[in-house]
């Protein structure tokens, strides 16, 4: 798992998110409670607006280590993004219901 985590981190630093996610997921399969893996994978998922997946990972990370601050901050960011997305969806739905004048 350590090697997979290192490879994922390298891909993440290179901006190769797809590969980084793949390697973090493989590392997580071996160490499902590793808070660093969970937080780093969640960060990548947030960037791809895969918020529900990220929130699940962050909730798990917080349960594993409540003293680790990074998952709390990331979870707050993901929740804010969810609220904004819902607001924009609602606004767009209201706007599409109006008649052109």
C-alpha positions as a printed NumPy array, in Angstrom:
array([[  0.   ,   0.   ,   0.   ],
       [  2.891,   2.366,   0.721],
       [  4.218,   2.124,  -2.843],
       [  0.75 ,   2.63 ,  -4.319],
       [  0.259,   5.658,  -2.077],
       [  3.597,   7.104,  -3.212],
       [  2.745,   6.536,  -6.884],
       [ -0.642,   8.17 ,  -6.376],
       [  1.012,  11.163,  -4.732],
       [  3.463,  11.498,  -7.63 ],
       [  0.638,  11.413, -10.176],
       [ -1.282,  13.935,  -8.096],
       [  1.689,  16.32 ,  -8.037],
       [  2.042,  15.937, -11.808],
       [ -1.598,  16.89 , -12.263],
       [ -2.54 ,  13.456, -13.57 ],
       [ -5.712,  13.081, -11.552],
       [ -7.097,  10.003, -13.273],
       [ -3.971,   7.973, -12.52 ],
       [ -3.71 ,   9.398,  -9.005],
       [ -7.299,   8.378,  -8.248],
       [ -6.652,   4.895,  -9.609],
       [ -3.608,   4.374,  -7.394],
       [ -5.24 ,   5.873,  -4.295],
       [ -8.192,   3.53 ,  -4.819],
       [ -5.849,   0.567,  -5.088],
       [ -4.013,   1.667,  -1.941],
       [ -7.333,   2.129,  -0.148],
       [ -8.326,  -1.436,  -1.016],
       [ -5.276,  -2.566,   0.963],
       [ -5.554,   0.011,   3.769],
       [ -9.184,   1.153,   3.953],
       [ -8.691,   3.116,   7.181],
       [ -5.59 ,   5.093,   6.174],
       [ -6.635,   8.699,   6.719],
       [ -3.979,  10.108,   4.376],
       [ -5.209,   7.917,   1.528],
       [ -8.818,   8.828,   2.282],
       [ -8.107,  12.571,   2.47 ],
       [ -5.944,  12.674,  -0.65 ],
       [ -8.417,  10.636,  -2.681],
       [-11.245,  12.869,  -1.468],
       [ -9.299,  15.977,  -2.507],
       [ -9.029,  14.642,  -6.053],
       [-12.706,  13.713,  -6.139],
       [-13.698,  17.185,  -4.919],
       [-11.713,  18.69 ,  -7.786],
       [-13.757,  16.527, -10.158],
       [-16.979,  17.582,  -8.38 ],
       [-17.614,  14.004,  -7.271],
       [-18.831,  15.389,  -3.981],
       [-20.894,  12.507,  -2.634],
       [-17.977,  10.1  ,  -3.015],
       [-15.601,  12.582,  -1.431],
       [-17.927,  13.213,   1.507],
       [-18.215,   9.483,   2.184],
       [-14.425,   9.164,   2.269],
       [-14.009,  12.204,   4.489],
       [-16.654,  11.034,   6.934],
       [-14.791,   7.727,   7.201],
       [-11.456,   9.534,   7.681],
       [-12.915,  11.684,  10.467],
       [-14.246,   8.599,  12.236],
       [-10.815,   6.972,  12.007],
       [ -8.893,   9.96 ,  13.339],
       [-10.952,  12.829,  14.784],
       [ -7.744,  14.738,  15.608],
       [ -6.671,  14.953,  11.933],
       [ -7.865,  18.386,  10.743],
       [ -7.482,  18.024,   6.972],
       [-10.61 ,  15.88 ,   6.443],
       [-12.705,  18.395,   8.392],
       [-11.565,  21.271,   6.179],
       [-12.067,  19.275,   2.993],
       [-15.503,  18.124,   4.137],
       [-16.52 ,  21.734,   4.767],
       [-15.326,  22.683,   1.275],
       [-17.263,  19.814,  -0.329],
       [-20.424,  20.722,   1.582],
       [-20.173,  24.358,   0.469],
       [-19.716,  23.202,  -3.121],
       [-22.829,  21.026,  -2.797],
       [-24.875,  23.954,  -1.506],
       [-23.667,  26.186,  -4.339],
       [-24.421,  23.511,  -6.948],
       [-27.947,  23.027,  -5.587],
       [-28.525,  26.783,  -5.51 ],
       [-27.389,  27.105,  -9.119],
       [-29.561,  24.157, -10.173],
       [-32.587,  25.702,  -8.457],
       [-31.895,  29.079, -10.023],
       [-31.522,  27.536, -13.476],
       [-34.761,  25.581, -13.033],
       [-36.611,  28.742, -12.044],
       [-35.103,  30.599, -14.976],
       [-36.069,  27.938, -17.511],
       [-39.676,  28.116, -16.311],
       [-40.028,  31.763, -17.273],
       [-41.532,  32.825, -20.575],
       [-39.396,  34.877, -22.929],
       [-40.62 ,  38.446, -23.024]])
